[in-house]
């Protein structure tokens, strides 16, 4: 992700503004870090993607999602 997007994002739970913490960059891309609220909520940035979903999908659900998107994108 890039810095310019941060003012357009908000906490999905409280709509509070987010603060960017950068751990690793690749040029202009933020590869790892976090988006945080003043209330202490933290959303990690992994592989350049902010992760707003806190729970992990079960392996079966992940496979079903990949299969569904693969089918849609191949058409």
C-alpha positions in Angstrom: 0.0 0.0 0.0 1.0 3.6 -0.3 1.0 6.5 2.2 -1.6 8.6 0.2 -4.4 6.1 1.0 -4.3 6.4 4.8 -6.4 9.6 5.0 -9.2 7.8 3.1 -9.2 4.8 5.5 -11.0 4.5 8.9 -11.3 1.9 11.6 -14.0 -0.6 10.4 -15.4 -0.9 13.9 -15.4 2.7 15.2 -14.8 4.8 12.1 -11.9 6.5 13.9 -9.0 7.8 11.8 -6.0 5.6 11.4 -2.3 6.3 12.0 0.3 4.6 9.9 3.3 2.8 11.4 5.8 1.7 8.7 8.2 -1.2 9.4 9.4 -2.0 5.8 9.2 -0.2 2.5 9.9 -1.3 -1.1 10.3 2.1 -2.9 7.0 3.9 -2.3 5.2 0.7 -1.3 4.7 0.0 2.4 5.2 -3.7 2.7 4.8 -4.2 6.4 3.7 -2.1 9.4 0.3 -1.3 10.9 -2.6 1.0 10.9 -3.6 2.0 14.4 -6.3 4.0 16.1 -6.0 6.3 19.2 -8.1 3.7 21.1 -5.4 1.1 20.6 -6.9 -1.0 17.8 -4.2 -2.3 15.4 -4.5 -3.6 11.9 -1.3 -5.1 10.5 0.0 -4.5 7.0 1.4 -7.7 5.5 2.8 -8.1 2.0 1.6 -4.6 1.2 -2.0 -5.3 2.2 -3.8 -3.8 5.2 -5.5 -6.7 7.1 -8.8 -5.4 8.6 -10.2 -8.9 9.2 -9.0 -10.2 12.5 -9.9 -13.9 12.2 -8.2 -16.3 9.9 -10.4 -18.3 7.5 -10.3 -22.1 7.9 -8.3 -23.9 5.3 -11.4 -25.2 3.6 -13.0 -21.8 3.4 -9.7 -20.4 1.9 -9.7 -23.1 -0.7 -13.3 -22.5 -1.6 -12.7 -18.7 -1.9 -9.6 -19.3 -4.1 -11.5 -21.7 -6.3 -14.5 -19.3 -6.7 -12.3 -16.3 -7.6 -10.1 -18.4 -9.9 -13.2 -19.5 -11.8 -14.6 -16.0 -12.1 -11.2 -14.5 -13.2 -10.6 -17.2 -15.8 -13.8 -16.2 -17.8 
